[in-house]
Amino acid sequence: MNINKKLMLIVALVSSVYSFAQITDTEKDSLYIQQIEDHKKPDKVLHAEPLYIDLIRDLGARKGEKEWNLGLGLTDNLKFDSYEALIEYEWAPVDRLGLEVELPFTFYSPVNGTANNSIPSNQLNSIKIAAQWSFLVNEPMATSMALGYINEFELSDFGDFGKPFIKGNVYNPFLVVAKRWGNNFHSLIYTGPMIEQVFSSNTFHTTYDINTSFHYMISGTRNFIGVEFNKTIDKGDFDMTMRPQMRLGIADNLLIGIVAGIPVSRENERLSSFIRLIWEPGHHKK
């Protein structure tokens, strides 16, 4: 009789532990989302942010949020390899408004016997300043929308640096629409024209970007896997690059993003890779 009671007690304890674990697995997504969205005011919807064409700040940014990004990339072109590096700082001075300053560099290396004088010169591409305003944050619909603007002061390459210092300007207004489907699936559209002005000739060249992304966020974390589709329309010419990617949390305030680039309809570009290191000073779990 004692043995039977002990067995029944063990079975009951195991069942209780299993049931608790099942409840925890089911609820941890919603609990994590609630922690992000409802811990502070104003309201905010948790979205997965693409890693290559990243946002100026989280959608629904809250005052005081800030982030440093360091990016490193390699692109295999037909006649040369290009190495890109960027450093950017983004912050939210007030609720819903994100600001950013970015310095992107590009360095070139010839391949297949290409002469050095036939490849582009190394350069600090530009000085980028940007703003993004989240005008819609709807928690019940898990949807956010934002308008933004990037102004890019294009600089002369290192071979002619300062002749002139600023050779042109790129005007880039954009719209962002993001939707979370359930707890784990995320979609986002980032689109707008890029209008490039060359000061020496006062000419303008306009392209249009349509960037879409889809991600699956791992339960109870900020880790995700997904893909970006970066599409450019240039006077009837259509180019697209697929960028499968993943983001991993190294520490509570440190993330790393890994991106591969697969050109679908680009004539001069092969495979590429990109790594983004994301540091959020002051961020910690509550």
GIQUIMO-V82478 format. One record per residue. N is the residue number from 1. RES is the residue in three letters. SS is DSSP state (alpha for helix, beta for strand, coil for the rest). Layout:
# GIQUIMO-V82478
{{N:RES:SS} {N:RES:SS}}
This chain:
# GIQUIMO-V82478
{{1:MET:coil} {2:ASN:alpha} {3:ILE:alpha} {4:ASN:alpha} {5:LYS:alpha} {6:LYS:alpha} {7:LEU:alpha} {8:MET:alpha} {9:LEU:alpha} {10:ILE:alpha} {11:VAL:alpha} {12:ALA:alpha} {13:LEU:alpha} {14:VAL:alpha} {15:SER:alpha} {16:SER:alpha} {17:VAL:alpha} {18:TYR:alpha} {19:SER:alpha} {20:PHE:alpha} {21:ALA:alpha} {22:GLN:alpha} {23:ILE:alpha} {24:THR:alpha} {25:ASP:alpha} {26:THR:alpha} {27:GLU:alpha} {28:LYS:alpha} {29:ASP:alpha} {30:SER:alpha} {31:LEU:alpha} {32:TYR:alpha} {33:ILE:alpha} {34:GLN:alpha} {35:GLN:alpha} {36:ILE:alpha} {37:GLU:alpha} {38:ASP:alpha} {39:HIS:coil} {40:LYS:coil} {41:LYS:coil} {42:PRO:coil} {43:ASP:coil} {44:LYS:coil} {45:VAL:coil} {46:LEU:coil} {47:HIS:coil} {48:ALA:coil} {49:GLU:coil} {50:PRO:coil} {51:LEU:coil} {52:TYR:coil} {53:ILE:coil} {54:ASP:coil} {55:LEU:coil} {56:ILE:coil} {57:ARG:coil} {58:ASP:coil} {59:LEU:coil} {60:GLY:coil} {61:ALA:coil} {62:ARG:coil} {63:LYS:coil} {64:GLY:coil} {65:GLU:coil} {66:LYS:beta} {67:GLU:beta} {68:TRP:beta} {69:ASN:beta} {70:LEU:beta} {71:GLY:beta} {72:LEU:beta} {73:GLY:beta} {74:LEU:beta} {75:THR:beta} {76:ASP:beta} {77:ASN:beta} {78:LEU:coil} {79:LYS:coil} {80:PHE:beta} {81:ASP:beta} {82:SER:beta} {83:TYR:beta} {84:GLU:beta} {85:ALA:beta} {86:LEU:beta} {87:ILE:beta} {88:GLU:beta} {89:TYR:beta} {90:GLU:beta} {91:TRP:beta} {92:ALA:beta} {93:PRO:beta} {94:VAL:beta} {95:ASP:coil} {96:ARG:coil} {97:LEU:beta} {98:GLY:beta} {99:LEU:beta} {100:GLU:beta} {101:VAL:beta} {102:GLU:beta} {103:LEU:beta} {104:PRO:beta} {105:PHE:beta} {106:THR:beta} {107:PHE:beta} {108:TYR:beta} {109:SER:beta} {110:PRO:beta} {111:VAL:coil} {112:ASN:coil} {113:GLY:coil} {114:THR:coil} {115:ALA:coil} {116:ASN:alpha} {117:ASN:alpha} {118:SER:alpha} {119:ILE:coil} {120:PRO:coil} {121:SER:coil} {122:ASN:coil} {123:GLN:beta} {124:LEU:beta} {125:ASN:beta} {126:SER:beta} {127:ILE:beta} {128:LYS:beta} {129:ILE:beta} {130:ALA:beta} {131:ALA:beta} {132:GLN:beta} {133:TRP:beta} {134:SER:beta} {135:PHE:beta} {136:LEU:beta} {137:VAL:beta} {138:ASN:beta} {139:GLU:coil} {140:PRO:coil} {141:MET:coil} {142:ALA:coil} {143:THR:beta} {144:SER:beta} {145:MET:beta} {146:ALA:beta} {147:LEU:beta} {148:GLY:beta} {149:TYR:beta} {150:ILE:beta} {151:ASN:beta} {152:GLU:beta} {153:PHE:beta} {154:GLU:beta} {155:LEU:beta} {156:SER:coil} {157:ASP:coil} {158:PHE:alpha} {159:GLY:alpha} {160:ASP:alpha} {161:PHE:coil} {162:GLY:coil} {163:LYS:coil} {164:PRO:coil} {165:PHE:coil} {166:ILE:beta} {167:LYS:beta} {168:GLY:beta} {169:ASN:beta} {170:VAL:beta} {171:TYR:beta} {172:ASN:beta} {173:PRO:beta} {174:PHE:beta} {175:LEU:beta} {176:VAL:beta} {177:VAL:beta} {178:ALA:beta} {179:LYS:beta} {180:ARG:beta} {181:TRP:beta} {182:GLY:coil} {183:ASN:coil} {184:ASN:coil} {185:PHE:beta} {186:HIS:beta} {187:SER:beta} {188:LEU:beta} {189:ILE:beta} {190:TYR:beta} {191:THR:beta} {192:GLY:beta} {193:PRO:beta} {194:MET:beta} {195:ILE:beta} {196:GLU:beta} {197:GLN:beta} {198:VAL:beta} {199:PHE:coil} {200:SER:coil} {201:SER:coil} {202:ASN:coil} {203:THR:beta} {204:PHE:beta} {205:HIS:beta} {206:THR:beta} {207:THR:beta} {208:TYR:beta} {209:ASP:beta} {210:ILE:beta} {211:ASN:beta} {212:THR:beta} {213:SER:beta} {214:PHE:beta} {215:HIS:beta} {216:TYR:beta} {217:MET:beta} {218:ILE:coil} {219:SER:coil} {220:GLY:coil} {221:THR:coil} {222:ARG:coil} {223:ASN:coil} {224:PHE:beta} {225:ILE:beta} {226:GLY:beta} {227:VAL:beta} {228:GLU:beta} {229:PHE:beta} {230:ASN:beta} {231:LYS:beta} {232:THR:beta} {233:ILE:beta} {234:ASP:beta} {235:LYS:coil} {236:GLY:coil} {237:ASP:beta} {238:PHE:beta} {239:ASP:beta} {240:MET:beta} {241:THR:beta} {242:MET:beta} {243:ARG:beta} {244:PRO:beta} {245:GLN:beta} {246:MET:beta} {247:ARG:beta} {248:LEU:beta} {249:GLY:beta} {250:ILE:beta} {251:ALA:beta} {252:ASP:coil} {253:ASN:coil} {254:LEU:beta} {255:LEU:beta} {256:ILE:beta} {257:GLY:beta} {258:ILE:beta} {259:VAL:beta} {260:ALA:beta} {261:GLY:beta} {262:ILE:beta} {263:PRO:beta} {264:VAL:coil} {265:SER:coil} {266:ARG:coil} {267:GLU:coil} {268:ASN:coil} {269:GLU:beta} {270:ARG:beta} {271:LEU:beta} {272:SER:beta} {273:SER:beta} {274:PHE:beta} {275:ILE:beta} {276:ARG:beta} {277:LEU:beta} {278:ILE:beta} {279:TRP:beta} {280:GLU:coil} {281:PRO:coil} {282:GLY:coil} {283:HIS:coil} {284:HIS:coil} {285:LYS:coil} {286:LYS:coil}}
